[in-house]
Amino acid sequence: MISIRLRSRISRQELDERVGKVVGDDAYNVLLTGPSRVFMPDGRPLCVYLPGAMRDVVTDEQYSALHSLRVVKTANRGAASGSERVAVGEQKRHYAMHVSSSVIGALDPGGTFKFCRLTAWTGKNLPQWEALRPALQAVAGAMREHVPERYAAQMEEIEQTHPDWVVPGTPFTTVTVNNTYPTGVHTDKGDLDKGFSTIFCLRRGEYTGGRFVFPEFRVAVDLQDGDLILMDAHQWHGNTAIVCACGEKRTAYCDACGAERISVVSYMRTAMTKCGSEAEEIGRAREYRERTKGVVR
Ligand SMILES: O=C(O)CCC(=O)C(=O)O
């Protein structure tokens, strides 16, 4: 495993120009191609790249569950959708492009949901969710081995979190599954500052691009099937465009040639420590529904 200590970063102005946009290959000049550990100029870990770490771990059954999520689309990824936001209507509400990105596992209160919960897909597909555990436990094992301080810090918070919301044997509450779209430059929100994030990649068919880039530090990695990266998701990151074997830029799975890039991001949501048990949260949801019955919003 090589170790890299970065010495420089791009200017704030140059970075601002890239935020929300899909970067090109001109956004990096270091491409990690083997096992590596990268530190930021202040000495904090930026990422650990572990090629092939998940190759013999992810089963066909797990792949099928993750692949099935491609039909779930969202316009809630904001800058990470890589699309320009458009103003719609007089209220100037902004919508980002619909992309295949699903949050599975547990979520803390947000938006119209005033209680902690398992996401809709998770509730409806519990056997598939549970079948993902061994893969998520393998990611946890890599995290414990390669970033032990971050793992310990995250486990401290996990121990304060009700087990109903934790993937057993891991420091994770939540997983985002993306299918074949390049994220615009963004930082992740809602996950634990003192922890670390993780992404493993599954590839099918042929495509180029989708390289994962830290534009501020001009570092990239071309995640192959079964590769795992442990990373500080509070640093700016995004992907290059994905071009499938048909020659098209893809923002979704290619039905014609089967080109597919699934990225599985596992992390802990900071606010999950405040959640009660599942039964308590269901009670809270019922109480809220009763209280707001007939209230027009
Ligand atoms: O797909 C990737 O490589 C990056 C995913 C990501 O950054 C995200 O979901 O926030």
The ligand as a MOL file (V3000), in Angstrom:
LIG
                    3D

  0  0  0     0  0            999 V3000
M  V30 BEGIN CTAB
M  V30 COUNTS 10 9 0 0 0
M  V30 BEGIN ATOM
M  V30 1 O -20.8620 7.2450 -7.2260 0
M  V30 2 C -19.8540 7.7330 -6.7220 0
M  V30 3 O -18.7150 7.3820 -7.0440 0
M  V30 4 C -19.9770 8.8450 -5.7070 0
M  V30 5 C -21.2530 8.7760 -4.9130 0
M  V30 6 C -21.4130 9.9520 -4.0050 0
M  V30 7 O -20.5480 10.7790 -3.8790 0
M  V30 8 C -22.6650 10.1390 -3.2490 0
M  V30 9 O -23.6130 9.3540 -3.3780 0
M  V30 10 O -22.7270 11.1190 -2.4600 0
M  V30 END ATOM
M  V30 BEGIN BOND
M  V30 1 2 1 2
M  V30 2 1 2 3
M  V30 3 1 2 4
M  V30 4 1 4 5
M  V30 5 1 5 6
M  V30 6 2 6 7
M  V30 7 1 6 8
M  V30 8 2 8 9
M  V30 9 1 8 10
M  V30 END BOND
M  V30 END CTAB
M  END
